[in-house]
Amino acid sequence: MENDKKERIIEVSDIPPKPKNGDTFLIKASGISSSTHGIFKYPCKFIPHIPRWFIKNYASKSTKKYGVLDPFMGSGTTLVEASILGYPSYGVDIDPLSKLLSAVKTTPLSSKEFSIINDFISSYHISTKNSHKFKSKCSLYIPDKDLITYWFSESNINDLALIRFLIHENFDKFKNKKVKNFLEIVLSSIIRKVSKADNQSPKPYISTKIKKDHVVVFDEFLKNLLKYIDAVKDFSENHKSEVKIIGFDARKIDSKSLVSGKVNLAMTSPPYINAFDYVRSLKLENFWLDGFDKKKLDALYDHQIGSEKVKTLNEVPVYGLGELDEVLSKIYSLDKKRSWVTFKYFQAMKENLESVYDCLQTGGFYCVVVGNSRIRGFEVDTASILLKIAKDVGYKKRLNFSYIIRNRYLRIPRSGRGGFIPKDYILVLEK
Ligand SMILES: C[S@@+](CC[C@H](N)C(=O)[O-])C[C@H]1O[C@@H](n2cnc3c(N)ncnc32)[C@H](O)[C@@H]1O
């Protein structure tokens, strides 16, 4: 699967129904923000065309009953597509924001609920014009100051706390959790912009050189609120099947929530090795979610796959797979820690492949989208290594092709440690 210099790149607007092994596509996709896909800029999400292609081409009668699973659901792209195509689906992710976001993107709202939101907007206008009146009530809605003081100005903290207070106050009045979740996601969507952190950088940091434009918290919230109402209206009109968020860790999927403990299809894009730290990247948003604290943040770091938080031993890690062990030993010669990070990544991915295998019906398919990485200058052929591990677990390879990553927001380029990953591989495995 190494880069072939003479490789032919096929330009398409969508993935054809029957790609051949080894094909490489340049997908000039449109409609990537259709329905609820445009809600919240979640890092490294894949374009909806990928799960849509997989579900349309691999679904069978059984999929209608048993459904589709995404064990690293992120922003819920697979779940939105499954629901619009008429298949029940299940999602797993460690990140609290991912869970809330996926739930909101896949929860239809009724006309009564939209009118509750309109009432909220009316009271919002009045309350934000008289924000001083709510000062004492709002202090309850300010997260742990130790976590946030560095990242937000005092006036933005107060404005965000007022919005949070209004969300809670209205929720208590209307007792509608769906509306509350929706409003919380609107709030999450403005957090980075109204913080002092750079808007573009994956990991939050405060630039001393670039001054951020001033953003009015109340206006920004209202802008996204109106935009997201349209998105959820579209989903509410076009969704066909139910979506369930079922668990926390992709290595230990809780099959009790599945029909007879099984699904018919699984589709995912797992994290990359040492390339993107979701927990750190989304921590500002998580700070503003109910019940989030430092303890929860640390627990997330412990569970995140592909993260740097691994124990480094004074010996070369050995996985027992020639191609992988060779690259682990090369990385170890330059950087012990990164070789252990790489080793732990493949161990974790094996556990995920096993867990999904247990949840799949015989004859069901698991589609995994991954990119290769360069670690300390050494090419790690993640796709080919995962295929070998998958075969050991019991899967049969059905298809393997790739596509060039065009939208730099969806797949953030990695330089240095993680290496730049120009294309993603789509692996289709059968149980
Ligand atoms: C590449 S993103 C998935 C993006 C998704 N395909 C989308 O379109 O939004 C990978 C996800 O894996 C999650 N993750 C990392 N470690 C995990 C674990 N142990 N179990 C479940 N999810 C995990 C991260 O929180 C992140 O949301």
The ligand as an SDF file (V2000), in Angstrom:
LIG
                    3D

 27 29  0  0  0  0  0  0  0  0999 V2000
  -11.4800   10.2000   13.4630 C   0  0  0  0  0  0  0  0  0  0  0  0
  -12.5780   10.5540   14.7900 S   0  0  0  0  0  0  0  0  0  0  0  0
  -14.0930    9.9570   14.1790 C   0  0  0  0  0  0  0  0  0  0  0  0
  -14.7580   10.9620   13.2910 C   0  0  0  0  0  0  0  0  0  0  0  0
  -16.0870   10.5070   12.7250 C   0  0  0  0  0  0  0  0  0  0  0  0
  -15.9100    9.5190   11.6630 N   0  0  0  0  0  0  0  0  0  0  0  0
  -16.8720   11.6810   12.1890 C   0  0  0  0  0  0  0  0  0  0  0  0
  -17.1820   11.7080   11.0000 O   0  0  0  0  0  0  0  0  0  0  0  0
  -17.1200   12.6160   12.9630 O   0  0  0  0  0  0  0  0  0  0  0  0
  -12.0850    9.3950   16.0070 C   0  0  0  0  0  0  0  0  0  0  0  0
  -12.8920    9.3870   17.2990 C   0  0  0  0  0  0  0  0  0  0  0  0
  -12.4100    8.3300   18.1180 O   0  0  0  0  0  0  0  0  0  0  0  0
  -12.6820    8.6900   19.4710 C   0  0  0  0  0  0  0  0  0  0  0  0
  -11.9180    7.7760   20.3600 N   0  0  0  0  0  0  0  0  0  0  0  0
  -10.6200    7.8030   20.7280 C   0  0  0  0  0  0  0  0  0  0  0  0
  -10.3460    6.7700   21.5490 N   0  0  0  0  0  0  0  0  0  0  0  0
  -11.5030    6.0530   21.6950 C   0  0  0  0  0  0  0  0  0  0  0  0
  -11.8670    4.8770   22.3980 C   0  0  0  0  0  0  0  0  0  0  0  0
  -11.0000    4.2090   23.1570 N   0  0  0  0  0  0  0  0  0  0  0  0
  -13.1370    4.4290   22.2890 N   0  0  0  0  0  0  0  0  0  0  0  0
  -14.0800    5.1110   21.5520 C   0  0  0  0  0  0  0  0  0  0  0  0
  -13.7930    6.2450   20.8820 N   0  0  0  0  0  0  0  0  0  0  0  0
  -12.5190    6.7150   20.9360 C   0  0  0  0  0  0  0  0  0  0  0  0
  -12.3020   10.1570   19.5400 C   0  0  0  0  0  0  0  0  0  0  0  0
  -12.9490   10.7820   20.6460 O   0  0  0  0  0  0  0  0  0  0  0  0
  -12.8260   10.6590   18.1650 C   0  0  0  0  0  0  0  0  0  0  0  0
  -14.1190   11.1810   18.3050 O   0  0  0  0  0  0  0  0  0  0  0  0
  1  2  1  0
  2  3  1  0
  2 10  1  0
  3  4  1  0
  4  5  1  0
  5  6  1  0
  5  7  1  0
  7  8  2  0
  7  9  1  0
 10 11  1  0
 11 12  1  0
 11 26  1  0
 12 13  1  0
 13 14  1  0
 13 24  1  0
 14 15  1  0
 14 23  1  0
 15 16  2  0
 16 17  1  0
 17 18  1  0
 17 23  2  0
 18 19  1  0
 18 20  2  0
 20 21  1  0
 21 22  2  0
 22 23  1  0
 24 25  1  0
 24 26  1  0
 26 27  1  0
M  CHG  2   2   1   9  -1
M  END
$$$$
